[in-house]
Every structure is written in structure tokens, then in C-alpha cells.
Amino acid sequence: MNSRTERSRSLLILFILLFVSFAAMGFSQKKVVFNFKSIVYGLVYPFQMAGVKSVNFVENFFTSLKENRRLREELAQTKALLKEYERTLYDFEELKAENDRLRRLIGIQSHFEYDTVIAEVVAKSPQNFFKTIVVNRGSSSGVQRWMPVIAYQDGQKCVVGKVIDVQKNSSRVLPLTDQSSYIGAMLKKSRHSGILVGQGSFSDNVLLKYIDRNAEIEYGDPVVTSGMGGVFPKGILVGYVQSVVKKQYGVFQEAVVKPTVDLSRLEEVYIIVKKVMEDYRKILEE
């Protein structure tokens, strides 16, 4: 049993020695050396590729960060340009609207039979019993105290009030609805005249007083300026009769008139550049 085991060991050692001998002989040949290099390269290649891929991943990662930063900067610049374009477009539309408005105002002004100065309403100062309108034209534009002020609303020329204070580049206008406002007016149909008096904060309407008791007045009758007093030219629309107040005694009657002008949406006015009669100026200033 032992001899057989020893024989098997001897044969195994012999085979190993023969294998090593043949292998050594093979390594001395060029072809076998090449194959050995190929085997080694094949073993190393996966690790080499893993390293290359890792390097490429890192490079691509930082490249992506740079590209992302660049794209974000370009996006921010694009947004800024878009906002600038929107502002420019808005300014252009506003300028176009302003030009159209000025052309319309100048077109209206050219149809007036008297000289006027176009003024823009820049402020309104309502108080309990007093309301004024501030416009952006003053003495530098030829505006003087007590000059009449009109507007053009809904296709109609209508009374606004009169200038009561003048600065170099601005003026204060007293509207016809103020309780201290007095304007010579008349019924357009019957030609009966009276004095138009504002009602202040009590009412948006005005009162046409001192009308002949025998004058026929109907609802909706137009009321225009009479030209009396030398402030307003004759025939400018004031408003329309809403009701009639006829007292039992007395020689006069009164009419409640709704003004044509809507002061709440007043944007531009026309100041009539005319010299107020000196006598009437003194009366107004008193």
C-alpha cells in the first residue's frame, strides 16, 4: 500500500517537472511570449478601462458643472434682455398712446373758434366743502387768473370751471360744482338766462338760479354758457336739466342741472386764452 502511494507520488512529481520544463521551453519562444503579454494585458485591461472611465466621469462631471453654470448665466442674460424688451415695448406703447392722445387733443383744439392751451390734470384735491383741480400749465404758457377752462368728453365740448390761481408751470382750477363757483348760463331752447351756482360737496349737480318764472323748462333741456360776465364764451355746453324748482311766491324759478363734464375721469382740459373784462375781474377778485 505504501509502495503504491509512493509510486503515484513519483509519477505526479514527474508530470509536474515535465510540465515546468515544457513551459520554460515555451517562454523562450517569441510567439509564446506574445501570448503571455496578451494574457497579462487581458487581465489588466478591465482595471485600466475602469480607471479611464473614472477619469472620464470626473472630467465630464466638472465639464457638466461648467456647462450648467454657463447655461444658467446665458439664461439669466436672456431673461434680463426679455425684461428690457418688455419695458421697451411698454414704453413704446405708452409713447404711441401719448402721441395718439396729443394728436387727438390738437385735432380737437384746431376746431375751436378761440385760442386755447392744452393742459394735463396732474392732481385733484377734494375736501369737505372745497375741490380744486391742478393742471400742468401756468404763466409761462400764457395762463392767467379767471381764464375759463373747458374739456371735451364723449364727443362734446363742455364747461369745467375757471382758473383761480396761477404759478409759473401750474394752475389751480375751480370746478363749476364748487359752491363758490358762479357762471352765466342760459337755457339753450328758450334762451332764458340765469346764474349757474355750484352746490359743493352736497351734490354733483349745479343750480341754475334767477330764471324767469314764466320760462318753460323741461327735463333734459340743455344749458349753455350765456357769455354774460366776460369769462366764458357764449354757447358752451354746461349740462342738462334734471328738475325744476318753482316756489309759490317770487318772480324767479330754479333748475337743477347735471353737468356734462365728469370730473372723476378728467385727464386733459383746454384753457381758453382770453382777456377777462377788467370790470368783471375786479368783481371776481372782490
ChimeraX attribute file (.defattr): number of C-alpha atoms within 10 A of each C-alpha:
attribute: neighborCount
match mode: 1-to-1
recipient: residues
	/A:1	6
	/A:2	7
	/A:3	8
	/A:4	9
	/A:5	10
	/A:6	11
	/A:7	12
	/A:8	12
	/A:9	12
	/A:10	12
	/A:11	12
	/A:12	12
	/A:13	12
	/A:14	12
	/A:15	12
	/A:16	12
	/A:17	12
	/A:18	12
	/A:19	12
	/A:20	12
	/A:21	11
	/A:22	11
	/A:23	12
	/A:24	11
	/A:25	11
	/A:26	13
	/A:27	14
	/A:28	10
	/A:29	10
	/A:30	10
	/A:31	11
	/A:32	14
	/A:33	13
	/A:34	12
	/A:35	12
	/A:36	13
	/A:37	12
	/A:38	13
	/A:39	12
	/A:40	11
	/A:41	12
	/A:42	12
	/A:43	11
	/A:44	11
	/A:45	13
	/A:46	11
	/A:47	11
	/A:48	13
	/A:49	11
	/A:50	11
	/A:51	12
	/A:52	12
	/A:53	12
	/A:54	12
	/A:55	12
	/A:56	12
	/A:57	12
	/A:58	12
	/A:59	12
	/A:60	13
	/A:61	12
	/A:62	12
	/A:63	12
	/A:64	12
	/A:65	12
	/A:66	12
	/A:67	13
	/A:68	12
	/A:69	12
	/A:70	12
	/A:71	12
	/A:72	12
	/A:73	12
	/A:74	12
	/A:75	12
	/A:76	12
	/A:77	12
	/A:78	12
	/A:79	12
	/A:80	12
	/A:81	12
	/A:82	12
	/A:83	12
	/A:84	12
	/A:85	12
	/A:86	12
	/A:87	12
	/A:88	12
	/A:89	12
	/A:90	12
	/A:91	12
	/A:92	12
	/A:93	12
	/A:94	12
	/A:95	12
	/A:96	12
	/A:97	12
	/A:98	12
	/A:99	12
	/A:100	12
	/A:101	13
	/A:102	14
	/A:103	12
	/A:104	12
	/A:105	17
	/A:106	13
	/A:107	11
	/A:108	14
	/A:109	17
	/A:110	12
	/A:111	8
	/A:112	12
	/A:113	8
	/A:114	11
	/A:115	12
	/A:116	20
	/A:117	18
	/A:118	20
	/A:119	22
	/A:120	16
	/A:121	19
	/A:122	12
	/A:123	13
	/A:124	16
	/A:125	10
	/A:126	11
	/A:127	10
	/A:128	8
	/A:129	12
	/A:130	15
	/A:131	18
	/A:132	20
	/A:133	21
	/A:134	20
	/A:135	24
	/A:136	18
	/A:137	22
	/A:138	21
	/A:139	14
	/A:140	12
	/A:141	15
	/A:142	14
	/A:143	25
	/A:144	22
	/A:145	20
	/A:146	24
	/A:147	21
	/A:148	27
	/A:149	26
	/A:150	24
	/A:151	24
	/A:152	19
	/A:153	16
	/A:154	10
	/A:155	8
	/A:156	12
	/A:157	19
	/A:158	24
	/A:159	26
	/A:160	28
	/A:161	28
	/A:162	25
	/A:163	25
	/A:164	18
	/A:165	16
	/A:166	21
	/A:167	15
	/A:168	13
	/A:169	13
	/A:170	21
	/A:171	24
	/A:172	23
	/A:173	26
	/A:174	24
	/A:175	26
	/A:176	28
	/A:177	28
	/A:178	23
	/A:179	19
	/A:180	14
	/A:181	18
	/A:182	21
	/A:183	24
	/A:184	22
	/A:185	28
	/A:186	27
	/A:187	25
	/A:188	18
	/A:189	13
	/A:190	11
	/A:191	13
	/A:192	18
	/A:193	22
	/A:194	24
	/A:195	20
	/A:196	27
	/A:197	23
	/A:198	23
	/A:199	18
	/A:200	21
	/A:201	16
	/A:202	12
	/A:203	13
	/A:204	16
	/A:205	23
	/A:206	26
	/A:207	25
	/A:208	27
	/A:209	20
	/A:210	16
	/A:211	22
	/A:212	15
	/A:213	15
	/A:214	10
	/A:215	14
	/A:216	12
	/A:217	20
	/A:218	14
	/A:219	13
	/A:220	13
	/A:221	18
	/A:222	21
	/A:223	28
	/A:224	25
	/A:225	26
	/A:226	25
	/A:227	16
	/A:228	17
	/A:229	17
	/A:230	19
	/A:231	23
	/A:232	25
	/A:233	18
	/A:234	15
	/A:235	16
	/A:236	19
	/A:237	23
	/A:238	28
	/A:239	23
	/A:240	22
	/A:241	23
	/A:242	18
	/A:243	17
	/A:244	17
	/A:245	13
	/A:246	14
	/A:247	11
	/A:248	7
	/A:249	8
	/A:250	9
	/A:251	12
	/A:252	16
	/A:253	21
	/A:254	21
	/A:255	26
	/A:256	20
	/A:257	26
	/A:258	22
	/A:259	24
	/A:260	22
	/A:261	24
	/A:262	14
	/A:263	16
	/A:264	7
	/A:265	9
	/A:266	16
	/A:267	14
	/A:268	20
	/A:269	23
	/A:270	23
	/A:271	26
	/A:272	23
	/A:273	17
	/A:274	19
	/A:275	13
	/A:276	18
	/A:277	12
	/A:278	10
	/A:279	10
	/A:280	15
	/A:281	17
	/A:282	10
	/A:283	9
	/A:284	12
	/A:285	9
	/A:286	6
